[in-house]
Amino acid sequence: MSTASVTLPRWINYGLIPLLNLIVAFLISGFVVWLIGESPLAALSLLIEGAFGSGEGIGFTLYYATSFIFTGLSVAVAIHAGLFNIGSEGQAYIGGLGCALVALALDHYVPWYVTMPVAVIGAGLFGAAWAFIPAFLQAKRGSHIVITTIMFNYIAAALMVYLLVHVLIVPGKMAPETRTFLEGGQLPKLGWVMTMFGSKLGAAPFNVSFIIALVAAWFVWVLVWRTKLGFEMRTLGVSPTAASYAGIPYARIVIIAMLLSGALAGMMALNPVMGSSARLQVEFVGGAGFVGIAVSLMGRNHPLGIIFAAILFGVLYQGGDWISFEMPNITREMILVIQGLVILFAGALEYMFRPAMVRIYQQFKRA
């Protein structure tokens, strides 16, 4: 019997297996660090120190995690419907255009707490609109969602460059970016959170979008596991044939799932555009859409798991910068190798230990 059909307890499937993958990734990373003549334990200590050693470090860690929560949720919603949306990068780009237009239009007239909900809607609508065409092509023409979303990532990047260079650029300036938003178009920092724990946020751009991300995670949990639509999505994801026999409309569920996925990816732009730089810039997404794939897989496509996985990758980003600063022999490229190993074991090899776990679990049950 195939081990894939064996149901394991949640603590193994959602806890032990991801932990084993993470341990193996760090062991191999430690071996790479040792090969270049540095201490793996010292590097690990610096990683933790950089991510959690100060209020500013924690702020940067959670700032990165915020973007990864949005993109991880985006990927997860699509996966539950049997779709592999790797277009979160492009959808976040276009979502940035949506929230930037809202901020540019309203920042002169209203405070941030009025601009924010409109910007959330704008980012979500623009991201969903960018996901609609691949969704329609998949639902109505059978075009594979992976191919079309990859293409749309490149189209989004080219479109944003054109708009920032020729349309939205500040007259008389060379930098391809919009004007800086006024206070009415900026999301405030969450410095009071660090103050509660006797620390200071410093220069970290940790902002209100983190709270929005947590609300989005709760929304996804309710949607997927507590609604009829969520049940239909999960049924389609598990067995399209069973969904068809149950009368679940394939095209409608595909399009709705991708619209939701695109909207969540678009909301990611709130964090860097309105929360950090206070303007729309080229390449503000910074690969967060692709990291969201690993975050979703490592979090087992569950909102709670995605939050923890996003924080882990936030640690890798912020702690990795600290390592490269304190250990010059470990360059930024080496940090990318470490991040790549985690992505490899969390994503492509996520079930590497499952057959062994199934055999051990079955022997334990027989005993």
C-alpha positions in Angstrom: 0.0 0.0 0.0 1.2 3.5 -0.9 2.3 5.6 2.1 0.6 8.6 0.5 -2.8 7.1 1.4 -2.0 6.6 5.0 -3.4 9.2 7.4 -0.9 10.3 10.0 -1.8 12.2 13.2 -1.7 16.0 12.9 1.2 16.3 15.3 3.3 14.2 12.9 2.0 15.7 9.6 2.0 19.3 10.6 4.7 19.3 13.3 7.3 16.6 13.2 7.8 16.3 9.5 8.3 20.0 8.9 10.6 20.1 11.9 12.7 17.3 10.5 12.9 19.0 7.1 14.0 22.2 8.8 16.6 20.4 10.9 18.1 18.7 7.8 18.2 22.1 6.0 20.1 23.7 8.9 22.5 20.8 9.2 23.4 21.0 5.5 23.7 24.8 5.8 25.9 24.3 8.8 28.1 22.0 6.8 28.4 24.6 4.1 29.4 27.2 6.7 32.0 24.9 8.1 33.5 24.3 4.6 34.2 28.0 4.3 36.0 28.0 7.6 33.4 29.5 9.9 31.7 28.0 13.0 28.1 26.8 12.3 27.2 27.3 15.9 28.5 30.9 15.8 26.5 31.5 12.6 23.4 30.1 14.2 23.9 32.3 17.3 24.2 35.4 15.0 21.1 34.4 13.1 19.1 34.3 16.3 20.7 37.4 17.6 20.0 39.4 14.4 16.4 38.3 14.3 15.5 38.5 18.0 18.4 40.3 19.8 16.8 43.7 19.8 13.5 45.5 19.3 14.7 46.7 15.9 15.7 43.2 14.9 12.3 41.8 15.9 10.6 44.6 14.0 12.5 43.8 10.8 11.8 40.1 11.3 8.0 40.7 11.6 8.1 43.2 8.7 9.4 40.5 6.4 7.0 38.0 7.9 4.1 40.2 7.1 4.7 40.1 3.4 5.2 36.3 3.5 2.0 35.8 5.4 0.0 37.5 2.6 1.8 35.6 -0.2 1.7 32.3 1.7 -2.1 32.7 2.2 -2.4 33.5 -1.5 -0.7 30.3 -2.6 -2.6 28.2 0.0 -6.1 29.4 -1.1 -5.3 28.3 -4.7 -3.8 25.0 -3.6 -6.9 24.1 -1.6 -8.8 24.4 -4.9 -6.3 22.2 -6.7 -4.5 25.2 -8.4 -0.8 26.1 -8.2 -0.8 29.9 -8.4 2.8 30.9 -8.8 1.7 34.4 -9.9 1.6 36.0 -6.5 4.7 38.0 -7.4 2.9 39.7 -10.3 -0.4 40.0 -8.5 1.4 41.8 -5.6 3.0 44.1 -8.1 -0.3 45.1 -9.5 -1.8 45.3 -6.0 0.9 47.8 -5.2 -0.4 49.9 -8.1 -3.9 49.8 -6.6 -3.0 50.8 -3.1 -0.6 53.5 -4.4 -3.3 55.1 -6.5 -5.6 55.2 -3.4 -2.8 56.7 -1.3 -2.0 59.3 -3.9 -5.7 60.3 -4.3 -6.6 60.5 -0.6 -3.5 61.4 1.4 -4.2 65.1 1.1 -7.7 64.9 2.5 -8.1 62.1 5.1 -6.1 60.5 7.9 -4.5 57.1 7.4 -7.3 55.1 9.1 -9.7 56.3 6.4 -7.2 55.7 3.6 -6.3 52.2 4.9 -9.5 50.3 4.3 -9.9 51.9 0.8 -6.3 50.9 0.1 -6.9 47.3 1.2 -9.8 47.1 -1.2 -7.8 48.8 -4.0 -4.9 46.4 -3.5 -7.2 43.4 -3.3 -9.2 44.4 -6.4 -6.1 45.1 -8.5 -4.5 41.8 -7.4 -7.7 39.9 -8.1 -8.0 41.5 -11.5 -4.5 40.4 -12.5 -5.4 36.8 -11.4 -8.7 36.8 -13.4 -7.3 36.2 -16.9 -5.2 33.2 -15.9 -8.2 31.9 -13.9 -10.5 32.4 -16.9 -8.1 30.7 -19.3 -7.8 27.7 -16.9 -11.5 27.4 -16.3 -12.7 28.0 -19.8 -9.9 27.0 -22.1 -7.8 24.5 -20.1 -4.7 26.7 -20.2 -2.4 25.5 -17.3 -2.5 27.9 -14.5 1.3 27.5 -13.8 2.2 28.6 -17.3 -0.1 31.6 -17.5 0.7 32.9 -14.0 4.5 32.7 -14.8 3.8 34.8 -18.0 1.8 37.3 -16.1 4.6 37.8 -13.6 6.8 39.1 -16.4 4.0 41.2 -17.9 3.3 42.8 -14.5 7.0 43.7 -14.0 7.2 45.2 -17.4 3.9 47.1 -16.9 5.1 48.5 -13.6 8.4 49.7 -15.1 6.5 51.5 -17.9 4.0 53.2 -15.5 6.7 54.3 -13.1 9.0 55.6 -15.8 6.5 57.3 -18.1 3.3 57.9 -16.1 3.7 58.0 -12.3 7.2 59.4 -12.0 7.6 62.7 -10.3 8.3 65.4 -13.0 11.9 66.5 -13.0 13.2 63.4 -11.1 15.2 60.4 -12.5 14.1 57.8 -9.9 11.3 55.6 -11.3 8.9 56.0 -8.3 5.9 58.0 -7.3 6.0 61.0 -4.9 6.2 60.2 -1.2 2.8 59.8 0.3 1.7 62.3 3.0 0.8 61.0 6.5 -2.7 60.3 5.3 -1.3 57.7 2.9 1.1 56.0 5.3 0.5 53.1 7.6 1.8 53.9 11.1 4.5 51.8 12.7 3.7 49.4 15.6 6.3 50.9 17.9 3.9 50.6 20.8 4.1 46.8 20.6 7.9 47.0 21.3 7.4 49.6 24.0 5.1 47.1 25.8 8.0 44.7 26.1 10.5 47.4 27.1 12.2 47.7 23.8 12.3 50.1 20.9 11.4 49.6 17.2 14.2 51.8 15.9 14.3 52.0 12.1 12.4 48.8 11.5 9.3 49.4 9.3 7.1 47.1 11.2 3.6 48.5 10.7 -0.2 48.1 10.8 -0.2 45.8 7.8 0.9 43.0 10.2 -2.4 43.2 11.9 -4.2 43.2 8.5 -2.2 40.0 7.7 -3.4 38.3 10.8 -7.0 39.3 10.1 -6.5 37.9 6.5 -5.2 34.6 8.0 -8.3 34.3 10.2 -10.5 35.1 7.2 -8.9 32.3 5.1 -9.4 29.9 8.0 -13.1 30.7 8.2 -13.4 30.6 4.4 -11.7 27.3 3.8 -13.0 25.3 6.8 -16.2 27.0 7.9 -18.1 27.9 4.7 -19.8 26.1 1.8 -17.5 27.7 -0.7 -14.5 26.5 1.2 -15.9 22.9 1.2 -16.4 23.1 -2.5 -12.9 24.4 -3.0 -11.4 21.6 -0.9 -13.5 19.0 -2.7 -12.3 20.2 -6.1 -8.8 20.2 -4.8 -8.9 16.6 -3.6 -10.9 15.1 -6.5 -12.2 17.1 -9.5 -14.2 14.0 -10.5 -16.0 13.8 -7.2 -16.6 17.5 -7.3 -18.2 17.1 -10.7 -20.4 14.3 -9.6 -21.5 16.4 -6.6 -22.6 19.2 -8.9 -19.8 21.6 -7.9 -19.2 24.0 -10.9 -15.6 23.7 -11.9 -15.3 27.0 -13.7 -16.9 29.0 -11.0 -14.8 27.6 -8.2 -11.5 28.0 -10.2 -12.3 31.6 -10.9 -13.4 32.5 -7.4 -10.4 30.7 -5.8 -8.0 32.5 -8.1 -9.6 35.9 -7.5 -9.3 35.4 -3.7 -5.7 34.2 -4.2 -4.9 37.3 -6.3 -6.5 39.6 -3.8 -4.4 38.3 -0.9 -1.3 38.6 -3.0 -2.2 42.2 -3.9 -2.7 43.1 -0.2 0.9 42.2 0.4 1.8 45.5 -1.3 0.4 47.4 1.7 3.4 46.4 3.7 6.3 47.8 1.6 4.4 50.5 -0.3 2.3 52.2 2.4 4.1 50.9 5.5 7.8 51.1 4.6 8.8 53.3 1.7 5.6 55.4 1.5 5.8 55.4 -2.3 5.5 53.0 -5.2 8.9 51.8 -6.5 10.3 49.3 -9.0 10.7 45.8 -7.7 9.2 46.5 -4.3 7.9 42.9 -4.1 11.5 41.6 -3.8 10.7 38.0 -4.4 8.1 37.7 -1.6 5.6 36.1 -4.1 8.0 33.2 -4.7 8.9 32.8 -1.0 5.2 32.5 -0.3 5.2 29.2 -2.2 7.6 27.7 0.3 5.8 29.4 3.2 2.5 27.9 2.2 4.0 24.4 1.7 5.9 24.5 5.0 2.8 25.7 6.8 0.8 22.8 5.2 -1.5 25.4 3.6 -3.0 26.2 7.0 -3.2 29.8 8.1 -1.6 29.1 11.5 1.2 27.1 10.0 1.7 29.9 7.4 2.1 32.5 10.1 4.8 30.4 11.8 6.5 29.6 8.5 6.5 33.3 7.5 8.1 34.2 10.8 10.8 31.6 10.1 11.6 33.1 6.8 11.5 36.5 8.4 14.2 35.2 10.7 16.2 33.9 7.8 16.0 37.3 6.0 16.8 39.5 9.0 19.2 37.1 10.7 20.9 36.4 7.4 21.7 40.1 6.9 23.1 40.2 10.4 25.3 37.1 9.7 26.7 38.6 6.5 27.5 41.8 8.4 29.2 40.1 11.4 30.9 37.3 9.3 32.3 38.8 6.1 33.3 35.3 4.9 29.6 34.4 4.7 28.4 36.6 1.8 24.9 37.5 0.9 25.1 34.8 -1.8 25.8 32.3 1.0 22.8 33.5 2.9 20.7 32.9 -0.3 22.1 29.3 -0.4 20.9 28.7 3.2 17.5 30.2 2.3 17.4 28.0 -0.8 18.1 24.9 1.2 15.2 25.7 3.6 12.9 26.2 0.6 14.2 23.0 -1.0 13.4 20.9 2.0 10.2 22.7 3.0 8.9 22.7 -0.6 10.3 20.3 -3.1 11.2 17.7 -0.5 8.5 18.3 2.0 7.4 14.7 2.1 10.9 13.2 2.0 10.5 11.8 5.5 6.9 10.7 5.2 7.4 7.1 4.1 9.8 6.5 7.0 7.3 8.2 9.4 4.5 6.1 8.1 6.5 2.8 8.7 7.5 3.9 12.2 3.9 5.0 13.0 2.4 1.7 11.7 5.0 -0.4 13.7 4.2 1.6 16.8 0.5 1.0 16.4 1.0 -2.7 16.0 3.1 -2.8 19.1 
